[in-house]
Amino acid sequence: MVQAVGCRPALRGFDSHPRLQCIRRSNLLVINVVGGTMKEKAVEETFVALFALTDLRQIFRDTKPTFKFNTEEKEQIKQIIERVRQSLNAIESELIE
Amino acid sequence: MRPMIEDIEVRAREELFINIHPIQAAGRLTPEAMKAIISYGDGYSTCDRCRKPFRLDKISRPPINDFHVELAEFIGMDHARVVPGARRGFQAVVSSLVEKGDSVIVSALAHYSEFLAVEAAGGVVKEVPLNPDSIIAGEGTAQKIEEVKHETGRFPKLIMMDHFDYLFGNEHDIHGIAKVAKDYAIPFLANCAYSLGVMPINGKELGADFLVGSGHKSFASPAPSGIVATTDEWADKVFRTTKMVGDVTGRRFGIKEVEMMGCTLMGSNLIAMMASFPRVRERVKKWSEEVEKINYFVDEFLKIEGNKVISEMPRKHTLTKVDTTGSFDKIARTHKRRGFFFSDELKKRRIVGGFAGATRQWKLNTYGLSWDQIRYLTCAFHDIASKYGINVA
C-alpha cells in the first residue's frame, strides 16, 4: 500500500485508518475506499468496546487474585458488559445487517 | 493463557497474580495509559499534526506542549523533556557537562547506567561509600570531593546521586548532598527514578540542578520512558539546539536539541505517560499510605522466625530487600525443588515477581497493592511458613 500522500481522508478523527487506501497507478492517485462507504460509527464503537474492556481489565487488576467483587464493582462490571454489548450491536448493524 | 500471536503469549500476570517484582510495581499502567496504547500504538502516531517548528515538545494536538509545561511545574523545575528512560536523562546531562578525564561523583549504589553515561562522555566515576546505615550522606560526599581534588587537582564536574537506591530502596541524604554540591559550586543531578511519580518531588526544593525520573519505573508508563528536567540556569546548556550546517547542502535543523537527538519519546509511550499523568498527580499524595502498607507487611513478614529485612527500617519506600536465609532457605537446602519450592508455593497462591529460586536475599515491592491484597500477601507468607514448620509469632 502506498502512503496516502495528498489524499484528504474521508474519515475524520481517524485519519490514518487503513480503510482509506491510496494506490499509485500511472502517476495517478486513485482512492479506493474498501467496502464502499466509510463506517465511522463501527470504528468508533470498536474503540468504545476496547476501552470498556480495558476498564474491566483494571477491575481484574484491582481485585486479583481472589476476584471478590463488592457491590460497586459488580455494578461497574454490569455496565461494562452492557456497554460492550451495545457497541457490538452497533458494529453488527453497521457492518453486517 | 492462549498465545497472542504465534509464540508470543498474552501477558496477564497483572490481571491474574499479585506481582511483587521489585522494579515493575510503579510502572504498571493506568487504564488510561492502556487505552492510549490501543489508540496510539502506530509508529509516528504523535506526528499527525506536527507543525512548524517541527519538534515533539511543540506539538499542540494532542497537547504534548502543555504536558511538558505541566510536567516541569509538577516536579518543581523550569524545563522538562521526556526521554527514553532515565538513563537517557543521565546521558544528556553528563554529555553536556563532562569532558574527557573529568570526575563525576556518584553513589556506591549508583545504577549501572550512570556509570555508562560517564564512560560515554570520557569521564571517570568516583563513588561515595555508604555510611554504616547503608546511606549516602552529605558528609561522605564532601569527603569524596576533597579526595578527588587532592588526587586529580580538580574538582568533580558533576554530582549524580540517587534519591532512593535500586538495591535497598533506602532514602539517601539528598538535601545534605545538594547543600554540599552548592557549597562546592558543583552541579547536582538528583536521580529520582524510584521516587518521581510515586511521591511528591520538587526538584528546586531538593536543591537539584537536574532531576531525572523514570516513566517505566515510577510513572505508570511503558518502557522506555523517562524525564529529564532542569532550571533556567542550565536549560541552554543541556537543551542547546544544533548549530550544525551541512557543508554541501547548507542545511540547518536549528530547532532540534542536540542531547535530545531532535524528537525524543514519540508515539504511544509519550501519550501513555500523558494519559497516566492525572492519576500520577493524585497518587503521589497517597504515598504515606503506601509506606504504611509496606511497614505493615514487613512487620508481619518479620513474625516468621528467621526472616530479616536488610533495607533501612522503618521502611520509607515500598521497594525492600529481605533475607530469608534463616527461614525459607533452610527448607530449600533439603527440598527436591531447592529454592524453587518457594516460588512454587507463592505461585500456587497466585503471587509472582520474586526472583525464581531465590531463598536467601531478594527484593520485593508492594507499591500499588490494596489493603486487601497486602493482607492476602501477608497471609500467604505465614501460610507457607506454617506448612513447612517454620514458627510464626
Interface residues (C-beta under 8 A of the other chain):
Chain A: D15 S16 F47 L50 F51 T54 D55 R57 Q58 F60 R61 D62 K64 P65 T66
Chain B: E14 E15 L16 F17 I18 R28 P31 M34 K35 I38 S39 D42 S45 D48 R349 R350 I351 S370 D372 Q373 Y376
